[in-house]
Amino acid sequence: MATTIQVSEGLVTKLKQRKLYDKESYEEVIGDLLEDTMELSEETKRAVAQARAEIKAGKFHTHEQVRKRLGL
């Protein structure tokens, strides 16, 4: 069900500034803002912890190494 909300001109200006592209709807902008405040899922927290451990153990490739390997 769609609904209408009333916001001040100042808030509209702030929402416009947060648009990633011109045709992005205010619903998408507000959804992105809400997503930014949500807590990470347990799966994501585990993946971040694993990635940090791999980096600490030296299990990564630099951009330069990847470029060299790909011949770029």
N, CA, C and O atoms as a Tripos MOL2 file, in Angstrom:
@<TRIPOS>MOLECULE
protein
  288   287    72     0     0
PROTEIN
NO_CHARGES

@<TRIPOS>ATOM
      1 N           0.8370   -1.1750    0.0000 N.3       1 MET1
      2 CA          0.0000    0.0000    0.0000 C.3       1 MET1
      3 C           0.8840    1.2410    0.0000 C.2       1 MET1
      4 O           1.7330    1.3860    0.8800 O.2       1 MET1
      5 N           0.7120    2.1080   -0.9310 N.am      2 ALA2
      6 CA          1.4840    3.3450   -1.0080 C.3       2 ALA2
      7 C           0.8310    4.4020   -0.1250 C.2       2 ALA2
      8 O          -0.3800    4.3900    0.0950 O.2       2 ALA2
      9 N           1.6520    5.3070    0.3690 N.am      3 THR3
     10 CA          1.1490    6.4000    1.1900 C.3       3 THR3
     11 C           1.9180    7.6620    0.8490 C.2       3 THR3
     12 O           2.9500    7.6080    0.1800 O.2       3 THR3
     13 N           1.4230    8.7810    1.3030 N.am      4 THR4
     14 CA          2.0750   10.0650    1.0710 C.3       4 THR4
     15 C           2.5390   10.5980    2.4110 C.2       4 THR4
     16 O           1.8310   10.4770    3.4110 O.2       4 THR4
     17 N           3.7410   11.1940    2.4370 N.am      5 ILE5
     18 CA          4.2280   11.8270    3.6560 C.3       5 ILE5
     19 C           4.5590   13.2790    3.3480 C.2       5 ILE5
     20 O           4.8500   13.6360    2.2070 O.2       5 ILE5
     21 N           4.5100   14.1050    4.3770 N.am      6 GLN6
     22 CA          4.8310   15.5090    4.2090 C.3       6 GLN6
     23 C           6.1790   15.7760    4.8570 C.2       6 GLN6
     24 O           6.4060   15.4130    6.0110 O.2       6 GLN6
     25 N           7.0700   16.4090    4.1080 N.am      7 VAL7
     26 CA          8.3870   16.7540    4.6330 C.3       7 VAL7
     27 C           8.6830   18.2080    4.3190 C.2       7 VAL7
     28 O           8.1080   18.7830    3.3950 O.2       7 VAL7
     29 N           9.5720   18.7940    5.0830 N.am      8 SER8
     30 CA          9.9340   20.1920    4.8810 C.3       8 SER8
     31 C          10.7900   20.3480    3.6260 C.2       8 SER8
     32 O          11.3430   19.3750    3.1120 O.2       8 SER8
     33 N          10.8900   21.5710    3.1490 N.am      9 GLU9
     34 CA         11.7340   21.8640    1.9880 C.3       9 GLU9
     35 C          13.1910   21.5500    2.2950 C.2       9 GLU9
     36 O          13.9290   21.0850    1.4260 O.2       9 GLU9
     37 N          13.6000   21.8030    3.5270 N.am     10 GLY10
     38 CA         14.9740   21.5060    3.9230 C.3      10 GLY10
     39 C          15.2860   20.0270    3.8160 C.2      10 GLY10
     40 O          16.3660   19.6440    3.3670 O.2      10 GLY10
     41 N          14.3290   19.1840    4.2340 N.am     11 LEU11
     42 CA         14.5430   17.7430    4.1500 C.3      11 LEU11
     43 C          14.5460   17.2820    2.6890 C.2      11 LEU11
     44 O          15.3210   16.4020    2.3130 O.2      11 LEU11
     45 N          13.6840   17.8760    1.8760 N.am     12 VAL12
     46 CA         13.6730   17.5330    0.4490 C.3      12 VAL12
     47 C          15.0340   17.8490   -0.1650 C.2      12 VAL12
     48 O          15.5560   17.0710   -0.9640 O.2      12 VAL12
     49 N          15.6040   18.9880    0.2100 N.am     13 THR13
     50 CA         16.9260   19.3690   -0.2990 C.3      13 THR13
     51 C          17.9750   18.3430    0.1160 C.2      13 THR13
     52 O          18.8180   17.9500   -0.6910 O.2      13 THR13
     53 N          17.9210   17.9060    1.3880 N.am     14 LYS14
     54 CA         18.8810   16.9120    1.8670 C.3      14 LYS14
     55 C          18.6920   15.5720    1.1580 C.2      14 LYS14
     56 O          19.6710   14.9010    0.8340 O.2      14 LYS14
     57 N          17.4510   15.1830    0.9170 N.am     15 LEU15
     58 CA         17.1890   13.9300    0.2000 C.3      15 LEU15
     59 C          17.7070   14.0070   -1.2340 C.2      15 LEU15
     60 O          18.2790   13.0450   -1.7460 O.2      15 LEU15
     61 N          17.5070   15.1490   -1.8760 N.am     16 LYS16
     62 CA         18.0100   15.3390   -3.2510 C.3      16 LYS16
     63 C          19.5270   15.1840   -3.2950 C.2      16 LYS16
     64 O          20.0670   14.6070   -4.2390 O.2      16 LYS16
     65 N          20.2110   15.6970   -2.2790 N.am     17 GLN17
     66 CA         21.6690   15.6150   -2.2370 C.3      17 GLN17
     67 C          22.1530   14.1760   -2.0660 C.2      17 GLN17
     68 O          23.2790   13.8500   -2.4440 O.2      17 GLN17
     69 N          21.3200   13.3290   -1.5070 N.am     18 ARG18
     70 CA         21.7090   11.9350   -1.2690 C.3      18 ARG18
     71 C          21.4050   11.0170   -2.4450 C.2      18 ARG18
     72 O          21.7790    9.8450   -2.4300 O.2      18 ARG18
     73 N          20.7330   11.5400   -3.4600 N.am     19 LYS19
     74 CA         20.4220   10.7110   -4.6250 C.3      19 LYS19
     75 C          21.7090   10.2900   -5.3180 C.2      19 LYS19
     76 O          22.6170   11.0990   -5.5050 O.2      19 LYS19
     77 N          21.7810    9.0180   -5.6970 N.am     20 LEU20
     78 CA         22.9500    8.5130   -6.3980 C.3      20 LEU20
     79 C          22.8640    8.7910   -7.8960 C.2      20 LEU20
     80 O          23.8850    8.8730   -8.5780 O.2      20 LEU20
     81 N          21.6540    8.9350   -8.3990 N.am     21 TYR21
     82 CA         21.4270    9.2760   -9.7970 C.3      21 TYR21
     83 C          20.1330   10.0660   -9.8890 C.2      21 TYR21
     84 O          19.2850    9.9730   -9.0020 O.2      21 TYR21
     85 N          19.9720   10.8500  -10.9620 N.am     22 ASP22
     86 CA         18.8620   11.7950  -11.0790 C.3      22 ASP22
     87 C          17.4780   11.1600  -10.9220 C.2      22 ASP22
     88 O          16.6060   11.7370  -10.2720 O.2      22 ASP22
     89 N          17.2730    9.9980  -11.5010 N.am     23 LYS23
     90 CA         15.9370    9.4000  -11.4970 C.3      23 LYS23
     91 C          15.6840    8.5010  -10.2830 C.2      23 LYS23
     92 O          14.6610    7.8190  -10.2250 O.2      23 LYS23
     93 N          16.6020    8.4930   -9.3210 N.am     24 GLU24
     94 CA         16.4000    7.6970   -8.1170 C.3      24 GLU24
     95 C          15.2160    8.2760   -7.3410 C.2      24 GLU24
     96 O          15.1330    9.4870   -7.1380 O.2      24 GLU24
     97 N          14.3150    7.4150   -6.9160 N.am     25 SER25
     98 CA         13.1330    7.8700   -6.1840 C.3      25 SER25
     99 C          13.4850    8.1780   -4.7380 C.2      25 SER25
    100 O          14.4830    7.6870   -4.2100 O.2      25 SER25
    101 N          12.6550    8.9950   -4.1080 N.am     26 TYR26
    102 CA         12.8670    9.2790   -2.6880 C.3      26 TYR26
    103 C          12.6950    8.0060   -1.8640 C.2      26 TYR26
    104 O          13.3390    7.8560   -0.8260 O.2      26 TYR26
    105 N          11.8380    7.0900   -2.3070 N.am     27 GLU27
    106 CA         11.6790    5.8170   -1.6140 C.3      27 GLU27
    107 C          13.0080    5.0610   -1.5900 C.2      27 GLU27
    108 O          13.3810    4.4910   -0.5650 O.2      27 GLU27
    109 N          13.7160    5.0580   -2.7130 N.am     28 GLU28
    110 CA         15.0140    4.3900   -2.7660 C.3      28 GLU28
    111 C          16.0280    5.0850   -1.8620 C.2      28 GLU28
    112 O          16.8090    4.4240   -1.1770 O.2      28 GLU28
    113 N          16.0150    6.4090   -1.8600 N.am     29 VAL29
    114 CA         16.9420    7.1650   -1.0130 C.3      29 VAL29
    115 C          16.6760    6.8460    0.4550 C.2      29 VAL29
    116 O          17.6060    6.5780    1.2160 O.2      29 VAL29
    117 N          15.4050    6.8770    0.8490 N.am     30 ILE30
    118 CA         15.0490    6.5920    2.2420 C.3      30 ILE30
    119 C          15.3910    5.1430    2.5840 C.2      30 ILE30
    120 O          15.8900    4.8700    3.6760 O.2      30 ILE30
    121 N          15.1320    4.2170    1.6700 N.am     31 GLY31
    122 CA         15.4760    2.8160    1.8970 C.3      31 GLY31
    123 C          16.9620    2.6290    2.1200 C.2      31 GLY31
    124 O          17.3680    1.8700    2.9990 O.2      31 GLY31
    125 N          17.7860    3.3200    1.3240 N.am     32 ASP32
    126 CA         19.2390    3.2480    1.4930 C.3      32 ASP32
    127 C          19.6650    3.7990    2.8570 C.2      32 ASP32
    128 O          20.5460    3.2420    3.5110 O.2      32 ASP32
    129 N          19.0360    4.8900    3.2760 N.am     33 LEU33
    130 CA         19.3560    5.4660    4.5770 C.3      33 LEU33
    131 C          18.9970    4.5000    5.7030 C.2      33 LEU33
    132 O          19.7570    4.3510    6.6600 O.2      33 LEU33
    133 N          17.8590    3.8560    5.5920 N.am     34 LEU34
    134 CA         17.4500    2.8830    6.6080 C.3      34 LEU34
    135 C          18.3950    1.6920    6.6290 C.2      34 LEU34
    136 O          18.7540    1.1920    7.6950 O.2      34 LEU34
    137 N          18.7910    1.2430    5.4550 N.am     35 GLU35
    138 CA         19.7030    0.1040    5.3690 C.3      35 GLU35
    139 C          21.0360    0.4240    6.0440 C.2      35 GLU35
    140 O          21.6430   -0.4360    6.6820 O.2      35 GLU35
    141 N          21.4790    1.6690    5.8940 N.am     36 ASP36
    142 CA         22.7480    2.0850    6.5060 C.3      36 ASP36
    143 C          22.7060    2.0160    8.0340 C.2      36 ASP36
    144 O          23.7480    1.8970    8.6780 O.2      36 ASP36
    145 N          21.5110    2.0900    8.6120 N.am     37 THR37
    146 CA         21.4060    2.0810   10.0700 C.3      37 THR37
    147 C          21.1260    0.6840   10.6230 C.2      37 THR37
    148 O          21.1220    0.4910   11.8390 O.2      37 THR37
    149 N          20.8970   -0.2750    9.7560 N.am     38 MET38
    150 CA         20.5900   -1.6280   10.2070 C.3      38 MET38
    151 C          21.8550   -2.3470   10.6480 C.2      38 MET38
    152 O          22.9470   -2.0720   10.1520 O.2      38 MET38
    153 N          21.6960   -3.2540   11.5700 N.am     39 GLU39
    154 CA         22.8320   -4.0310   12.0470 C.3      39 GLU39
    155 C          23.1630   -5.1140   11.0200 C.2      39 GLU39
    156 O          22.2780   -5.6210   10.3310 O.2      39 GLU39
    157 N          24.4370   -5.4560   10.9300 N.am     40 LEU40
    158 CA         24.8680   -6.5040   10.0140 C.3      40 LEU40
    159 C          24.3250   -7.8530   10.4630 C.2      40 LEU40
    160 O          24.1890   -8.1150   11.6580 O.2      40 LEU40
    161 N          24.0210   -8.6950    9.5020 N.am     41 SER41
    162 CA         23.5670  -10.0450    9.8290 C.3      41 SER41
    163 C          24.7350  -10.8460   10.4030 C.2      41 SER41
    164 O          25.8960  -10.4780   10.2260 O.2      41 SER41
    165 N          24.4210  -11.9320   11.0840 N.am     42 GLU42
    166 CA         25.4680  -12.7800   11.6520 C.3      42 GLU42
    167 C          26.3630  -13.3500   10.5540 C.2      42 GLU42
    168 O          27.5740  -13.4760   10.7370 O.2      42 GLU42
    169 N          25.7680  -13.6930    9.4210 N.am     43 GLU43
    170 CA         26.5450  -14.2260    8.2900 C.3      43 GLU43
    171 C          27.5600  -13.1830    7.8010 C.2      43 GLU43
    172 O          28.7160  -13.5070    7.5270 O.2      43 GLU43
    173 N          27.1110  -11.9350    7.6980 N.am     44 THR44
    174 CA         28.0020  -10.8680    7.2480 C.3      44 THR44
    175 C          29.1050  -10.6220    8.2730 C.2      44 THR44
    176 O          30.2620  -10.4140    7.9080 O.2      44 THR44
    177 N          28.7450  -10.6470    9.5530 N.am     45 LYS45
    178 CA         29.7570  -10.4570   10.6010 C.3      45 LYS45
    179 C          30.8210  -11.5460   10.5240 C.2      45 LYS45
    180 O          32.0080  -11.2650   10.6850 O.2      45 LYS45
    181 N          30.3970  -12.8030   10.2750 N.am     46 ARG46
    182 CA         31.3580  -13.9010   10.1490 C.3      46 ARG46
    183 C          32.2560  -13.6980    8.9300 C.2      46 ARG46
    184 O          33.4630  -13.9310    8.9970 O.2      46 ARG46
    185 N          31.6610  -13.2600    7.8090 N.am     47 ALA47
    186 CA         32.4400  -13.0460    6.5890 C.3      47 ALA47
    187 C          33.4690  -11.9370    6.7860 C.2      47 ALA47
    188 O          34.5970  -12.0500    6.3060 O.2      47 ALA47
    189 N          33.0970  -10.8810    7.4770 N.am     48 VAL48
    190 CA         34.0280   -9.7800    7.7450 C.3      48 VAL48
    191 C          35.1620  -10.2690    8.6410 C.2      48 VAL48
    192 O          36.3280   -9.9580    8.3960 O.2      48 VAL48
    193 N          34.8230  -11.0280    9.6710 N.am     49 ALA49
    194 CA         35.8490  -11.5590   10.5740 C.3      49 ALA49
    195 C          36.8130  -12.4760    9.8220 C.2      49 ALA49
    196 O          38.0220  -12.4370   10.0510 O.2      49 ALA49
    197 N          36.2740  -13.2980    8.9290 N.am     50 GLN50
    198 CA         37.1210  -14.1940    8.1430 C.3      50 GLN50
    199 C          38.0380  -13.4000    7.2250 C.2      50 GLN50
    200 O          39.2230  -13.7140    7.1040 O.2      50 GLN50
    201 N          37.4990  -12.3810    6.5840 N.am     51 ALA51
    202 CA         38.3030  -11.5590    5.6800 C.3      51 ALA51
    203 C          39.4170  -10.8510    6.4330 C.2      51 ALA51
    204 O          40.5460  -10.7710    5.9480 O.2      51 ALA51
    205 N          39.1050  -10.3380    7.6150 N.am     52 ARG52
    206 CA         40.1340   -9.6790    8.4230 C.3      52 ARG52
    207 C          41.2390  -10.6530    8.8120 C.2      52 ARG52
    208 O          42.4190  -10.3040    8.7790 O.2      52 ARG52
    209 N          40.8570  -11.8730    9.1800 N.am     53 ALA53
    210 CA         41.8450  -12.8880    9.5500 C.3      53 ALA53
    211 C          42.7290  -13.2410    8.3610 C.2      53 ALA53
    212 O          43.9380  -13.4100    8.5200 O.2      53 ALA53
    213 N          42.1450  -13.3560    7.1770 N.am     54 GLU54
    214 CA         42.9220  -13.6680    5.9780 C.3      54 GLU54
    215 C          43.9030  -12.5480    5.6590 C.2      54 GLU54
    216 O          45.0500  -12.8080    5.2980 O.2      54 GLU54
    217 N          43.4600  -11.3170    5.7890 N.am     55 ILE55
    218 CA         44.3510  -10.1760    5.5310 C.3      55 ILE55
    219 C          45.4920  -10.1690    6.5380 C.2      55 ILE55
    220 O          46.6500   -9.9650    6.1740 O.2      55 ILE55
    221 N          45.1600  -10.3940    7.8070 N.am     56 LYS56
    222 CA         46.1880  -10.4240    8.8510 C.3      56 LYS56
    223 C          47.2000  -11.5370    8.5940 C.2      56 LYS56
    224 O          48.3800  -11.3910    8.9160 O.2      56 LYS56
    225 N          46.7430  -12.6550    8.0130 N.am     57 ALA57
    226 CA         47.6270  -13.7840    7.7130 C.3      57 ALA57
    227 C          48.3670  -13.6020    6.3890 C.2      57 ALA57
    228 O          49.1450  -14.4670    5.9870 O.2      57 ALA57
    229 N          48.1280  -12.4820    5.7160 N.am     58 GLY58
    230 CA         48.8210  -12.2120    4.4620 C.3      58 GLY58
    231 C          48.2100  -12.8990    3.2540 C.2      58 GLY58
    232 O          48.8410  -12.9640    2.1990 O.2      58 GLY58
    233 N          47.0070  -13.4070    3.3850 N.am     59 LYS59
    234 CA         46.3380  -14.1100    2.2840 C.3      59 LYS59
    235 C          45.5350  -13.1160    1.4390 C.2      59 LYS59
    236 O          44.3050  -13.0910    1.4790 O.2      59 LYS59
    237 N          46.2630  -12.3020    0.6760 N.am     60 PHE60
    238 CA         45.6210  -11.3420   -0.2100 C.3      60 PHE60
    239 C          46.5890  -10.9840   -1.3280 C.2      60 PHE60
    240 O          47.7760  -11.3020   -1.2640 O.2      60 PHE60
    241 N          46.0680  -10.3220   -2.3490 N.am     61 HIS61
    242 CA         46.8820   -9.8600   -3.4730 C.3      61 HIS61
    243 C          46.6660   -8.3590   -3.6120 C.2      61 HIS61
    244 O          45.5400   -7.8760   -3.4990 O.2      61 HIS61
    245 N          47.7350   -7.6280   -3.8550 N.am     62 THR62
    246 CA         47.6170   -6.1890   -4.0660 C.3      62 THR62
    247 C          47.1100   -5.9290   -5.4820 C.2      62 THR62
    248 O          47.1360   -6.8120   -6.3390 O.2      62 THR62
    249 N          46.6490   -4.7030   -5.7100 N.am     63 HIS63
    250 CA         46.2120   -4.3330   -7.0550 C.3      63 HIS63
    251 C          47.3570   -4.5040   -8.0500 C.2      63 HIS63
    252 O          47.1600   -4.9830   -9.1670 O.2      63 HIS63
    253 N          48.5380   -4.1100   -7.6310 N.am     64 GLU64
    254 CA         49.7070   -4.2230   -8.5110 C.3      64 GLU64
    255 C          49.9800   -5.6840   -8.8780 C.2      64 GLU64
    256 O          50.2790   -5.9800  -10.0350 O.2      64 GLU64
    257 N          49.8820   -6.5960   -7.9140 N.am     65 GLN65
    258 CA         50.0790   -8.0200   -8.2010 C.3      65 GLN65
    259 C          49.0360   -8.5320   -9.1900 C.2      65 GLN65
    260 O          49.3650   -9.2910  -10.1010 O.2      65 GLN65
    261 N          47.8070   -8.1290   -9.0180 N.am     66 VAL66
    262 CA         46.7280   -8.5740   -9.9160 C.3      66 VAL66
    263 C          46.9520   -8.0130  -11.3120 C.2      66 VAL66
    264 O          46.8110   -8.7250  -12.3070 O.2      66 VAL66
    265 N          47.3080   -6.7100  -11.3810 N.am     67 ARG67
    266 CA         47.5780   -6.1050  -12.6970 C.3      67 ARG67
    267 C          48.7050   -6.8380  -13.4150 C.2      67 ARG67
    268 O          48.6060   -7.1210  -14.6090 O.2      67 ARG67
    269 N          49.7700   -7.1430  -12.6910 N.am     68 LYS68
    270 CA         50.9080   -7.8330  -13.2820 C.3      68 LYS68
    271 C          50.5040   -9.2190  -13.7670 C.2      68 LYS68
    272 O          50.8770   -9.6290  -14.8660 O.2      68 LYS68
    273 N          49.7480   -9.9350  -12.9540 N.am     69 ARG69
    274 CA         49.3130  -11.2810  -13.3110 C.3      69 ARG69
    275 C          48.4240  -11.2590  -14.5630 C.2      69 ARG69
    276 O          48.5020  -12.1510  -15.4070 O.2      69 ARG69
    277 N          47.5790  -10.2260  -14.6660 N.am     70 LEU70
    278 CA         46.6700  -10.1220  -15.8080 C.3      70 LEU70
    279 C          47.3190   -9.4180  -17.0050 C.2      70 LEU70
    280 O          46.7120   -9.3140  -18.0710 O.2      70 LEU70
    281 N          48.5330   -8.9440  -16.8280 N.am     71 GLY71
    282 CA         49.2270   -8.2790  -17.9210 C.3      71 GLY71
    283 C          48.6810   -6.9020  -18.2250 C.2      71 GLY71
    284 O          48.6950   -6.4630  -19.3750 O.2      71 GLY71
    285 N          48.2100   -6.2320  -17.2230 N.am     72 LEU72
    286 CA         47.6420   -4.8730  -17.4290 C.3      72 LEU72
    287 C          48.6260   -3.7870  -17.0770 C.2      72 LEU72
    288 O          48.3080   -2.6040  -17.1930 O.2      72 LEU72
@<TRIPOS>BOND
     1     1     2 1
     2     2     3 1
     3     3     4 2
     4     3     5 am
     5     5     6 1
     6     6     7 1
     7     7     8 2
     8     7     9 am
     9     9    10 1
    10    10    11 1
    11    11    12 2
    12    11    13 am
    13    13    14 1
    14    14    15 1
    15    15    16 2
    16    15    17 am
    17    17    18 1
    18    18    19 1
    19    19    20 2
    20    19    21 am
    21    21    22 1
    22    22    23 1
    23    23    24 2
    24    23    25 am
    25    25    26 1
    26    26    27 1
    27    27    28 2
    28    27    29 am
    29    29    30 1
    30    30    31 1
    31    31    32 2
    32    31    33 am
    33    33    34 1
    34    34    35 1
    35    35    36 2
    36    35    37 am
    37    37    38 1
    38    38    39 1
    39    39    40 2
    40    39    41 am
    41    41    42 1
    42    42    43 1
    43    43    44 2
    44    43    45 am
    45    45    46 1
    46    46    47 1
    47    47    48 2
    48    47    49 am
    49    49    50 1
    50    50    51 1
    51    51    52 2
    52    51    53 am
    53    53    54 1
    54    54    55 1
    55    55    56 2
    56    55    57 am
    57    57    58 1
    58    58    59 1
    59    59    60 2
    60    59    61 am
    61    61    62 1
    62    62    63 1
    63    63    64 2
    64    63    65 am
    65    65    66 1
    66    66    67 1
    67    67    68 2
    68    67    69 am
    69    69    70 1
    70    70    71 1
    71    71    72 2
    72    71    73 am
    73    73    74 1
    74    74    75 1
    75    75    76 2
    76    75    77 am
    77    77    78 1
    78    78    79 1
    79    79    80 2
    80    79    81 am
    81    81    82 1
    82    82    83 1
    83    83    84 2
    84    83    85 am
    85    85    86 1
    86    86    87 1
    87    87    88 2
    88    87    89 am
    89    89    90 1
    90    90    91 1
    91    91    92 2
    92    91    93 am
    93    93    94 1
    94    94    95 1
    95    95    96 2
    96    95    97 am
    97    97    98 1
    98    98    99 1
    99    99   100 2
   100    99   101 am
   101   101   102 1
   102   102   103 1
   103   103   104 2
   104   103   105 am
   105   105   106 1
   106   106   107 1
   107   107   108 2
   108   107   109 am
   109   109   110 1
   110   110   111 1
   111   111   112 2
   112   111   113 am
   113   113   114 1
   114   114   115 1
   115   115   116 2
   116   115   117 am
   117   117   118 1
   118   118   119 1
   119   119   120 2
   120   119   121 am
   121   121   122 1
   122   122   123 1
   123   123   124 2
   124   123   125 am
   125   125   126 1
   126   126   127 1
   127   127   128 2
   128   127   129 am
   129   129   130 1
   130   130   131 1
   131   131   132 2
   132   131   133 am
   133   133   134 1
   134   134   135 1
   135   135   136 2
   136   135   137 am
   137   137   138 1
   138   138   139 1
   139   139   140 2
   140   139   141 am
   141   141   142 1
   142   142   143 1
   143   143   144 2
   144   143   145 am
   145   145   146 1
   146   146   147 1
   147   147   148 2
   148   147   149 am
   149   149   150 1
   150   150   151 1
   151   151   152 2
   152   151   153 am
   153   153   154 1
   154   154   155 1
   155   155   156 2
   156   155   157 am
   157   157   158 1
   158   158   159 1
   159   159   160 2
   160   159   161 am
   161   161   162 1
   162   162   163 1
   163   163   164 2
   164   163   165 am
   165   165   166 1
   166   166   167 1
   167   167   168 2
   168   167   169 am
   169   169   170 1
   170   170   171 1
   171   171   172 2
   172   171   173 am
   173   173   174 1
   174   174   175 1
   175   175   176 2
   176   175   177 am
   177   177   178 1
   178   178   179 1
   179   179   180 2
   180   179   181 am
   181   181   182 1
   182   182   183 1
   183   183   184 2
   184   183   185 am
   185   185   186 1
   186   186   187 1
   187   187   188 2
   188   187   189 am
   189   189   190 1
   190   190   191 1
   191   191   192 2
   192   191   193 am
   193   193   194 1
   194   194   195 1
   195   195   196 2
   196   195   197 am
   197   197   198 1
   198   198   199 1
   199   199   200 2
   200   199   201 am
   201   201   202 1
   202   202   203 1
   203   203   204 2
   204   203   205 am
   205   205   206 1
   206   206   207 1
   207   207   208 2
   208   207   209 am
   209   209   210 1
   210   210   211 1
   211   211   212 2
   212   211   213 am
   213   213   214 1
   214   214   215 1
   215   215   216 2
   216   215   217 am
   217   217   218 1
   218   218   219 1
   219   219   220 2
   220   219   221 am
   221   221   222 1
   222   222   223 1
   223   223   224 2
   224   223   225 am
   225   225   226 1
   226   226   227 1
   227   227   228 2
   228   227   229 am
   229   229   230 1
   230   230   231 1
   231   231   232 2
   232   231   233 am
   233   233   234 1
   234   234   235 1
   235   235   236 2
   236   235   237 am
   237   237   238 1
   238   238   239 1
   239   239   240 2
   240   239   241 am
   241   241   242 1
   242   242   243 1
   243   243   244 2
   244   243   245 am
   245   245   246 1
   246   246   247 1
   247   247   248 2
   248   247   249 am
   249   249   250 1
   250   250   251 1
   251   251   252 2
   252   251   253 am
   253   253   254 1
   254   254   255 1
   255   255   256 2
   256   255   257 am
   257   257   258 1
   258   258   259 1
   259   259   260 2
   260   259   261 am
   261   261   262 1
   262   262   263 1
   263   263   264 2
   264   263   265 am
   265   265   266 1
   266   266   267 1
   267   267   268 2
   268   267   269 am
   269   269   270 1
   270   270   271 1
   271   271   272 2
   272   271   273 am
   273   273   274 1
   274   274   275 1
   275   275   276 2
   276   275   277 am
   277   277   278 1
   278   278   279 1
   279   279   280 2
   280   279   281 am
   281   281   282 1
   282   282   283 1
   283   283   284 2
   284   283   285 am
   285   285   286 1
   286   286   287 1
   287   287   288 2
@<TRIPOS>SUBSTRUCTURE
     1 MET1         2 RESIDUE 1 A MET
     2 ALA2         6 RESIDUE 1 A ALA
     3 THR3        10 RESIDUE 1 A THR
     4 THR4        14 RESIDUE 1 A THR
     5 ILE5        18 RESIDUE 1 A ILE
     6 GLN6        22 RESIDUE 1 A GLN
     7 VAL7        26 RESIDUE 1 A VAL
     8 SER8        30 RESIDUE 1 A SER
     9 GLU9        34 RESIDUE 1 A GLU
    10 GLY10       38 RESIDUE 1 A GLY
    11 LEU11       42 RESIDUE 1 A LEU
    12 VAL12       46 RESIDUE 1 A VAL
    13 THR13       50 RESIDUE 1 A THR
    14 LYS14       54 RESIDUE 1 A LYS
    15 LEU15       58 RESIDUE 1 A LEU
    16 LYS16       62 RESIDUE 1 A LYS
    17 GLN17       66 RESIDUE 1 A GLN
    18 ARG18       70 RESIDUE 1 A ARG
    19 LYS19       74 RESIDUE 1 A LYS
    20 LEU20       78 RESIDUE 1 A LEU
    21 TYR21       82 RESIDUE 1 A TYR
    22 ASP22       86 RESIDUE 1 A ASP
    23 LYS23       90 RESIDUE 1 A LYS
    24 GLU24       94 RESIDUE 1 A GLU
    25 SER25       98 RESIDUE 1 A SER
    26 TYR26      102 RESIDUE 1 A TYR
    27 GLU27      106 RESIDUE 1 A GLU
    28 GLU28      110 RESIDUE 1 A GLU
    29 VAL29      114 RESIDUE 1 A VAL
    30 ILE30      118 RESIDUE 1 A ILE
    31 GLY31      122 RESIDUE 1 A GLY
    32 ASP32      126 RESIDUE 1 A ASP
    33 LEU33      130 RESIDUE 1 A LEU
    34 LEU34      134 RESIDUE 1 A LEU
    35 GLU35      138 RESIDUE 1 A GLU
    36 ASP36      142 RESIDUE 1 A ASP
    37 THR37      146 RESIDUE 1 A THR
    38 MET38      150 RESIDUE 1 A MET
    39 GLU39      154 RESIDUE 1 A GLU
    40 LEU40      158 RESIDUE 1 A LEU
    41 SER41      162 RESIDUE 1 A SER
    42 GLU42      166 RESIDUE 1 A GLU
    43 GLU43      170 RESIDUE 1 A GLU
    44 THR44      174 RESIDUE 1 A THR
    45 LYS45      178 RESIDUE 1 A LYS
    46 ARG46      182 RESIDUE 1 A ARG
    47 ALA47      186 RESIDUE 1 A ALA
    48 VAL48      190 RESIDUE 1 A VAL
    49 ALA49      194 RESIDUE 1 A ALA
    50 GLN50      198 RESIDUE 1 A GLN
    51 ALA51      202 RESIDUE 1 A ALA
    52 ARG52      206 RESIDUE 1 A ARG
    53 ALA53      210 RESIDUE 1 A ALA
    54 GLU54      214 RESIDUE 1 A GLU
    55 ILE55      218 RESIDUE 1 A ILE
    56 LYS56      222 RESIDUE 1 A LYS
    57 ALA57      226 RESIDUE 1 A ALA
    58 GLY58      230 RESIDUE 1 A GLY
    59 LYS59      234 RESIDUE 1 A LYS
    60 PHE60      238 RESIDUE 1 A PHE
    61 HIS61      242 RESIDUE 1 A HIS
    62 THR62      246 RESIDUE 1 A THR
    63 HIS63      250 RESIDUE 1 A HIS
    64 GLU64      254 RESIDUE 1 A GLU
    65 GLN65      258 RESIDUE 1 A GLN
    66 VAL66      262 RESIDUE 1 A VAL
    67 ARG67      266 RESIDUE 1 A ARG
    68 LYS68      270 RESIDUE 1 A LYS
    69 ARG69      274 RESIDUE 1 A ARG
    70 LEU70      278 RESIDUE 1 A LEU
    71 GLY71      282 RESIDUE 1 A GLY
    72 LEU72      286 RESIDUE 1 A LEU
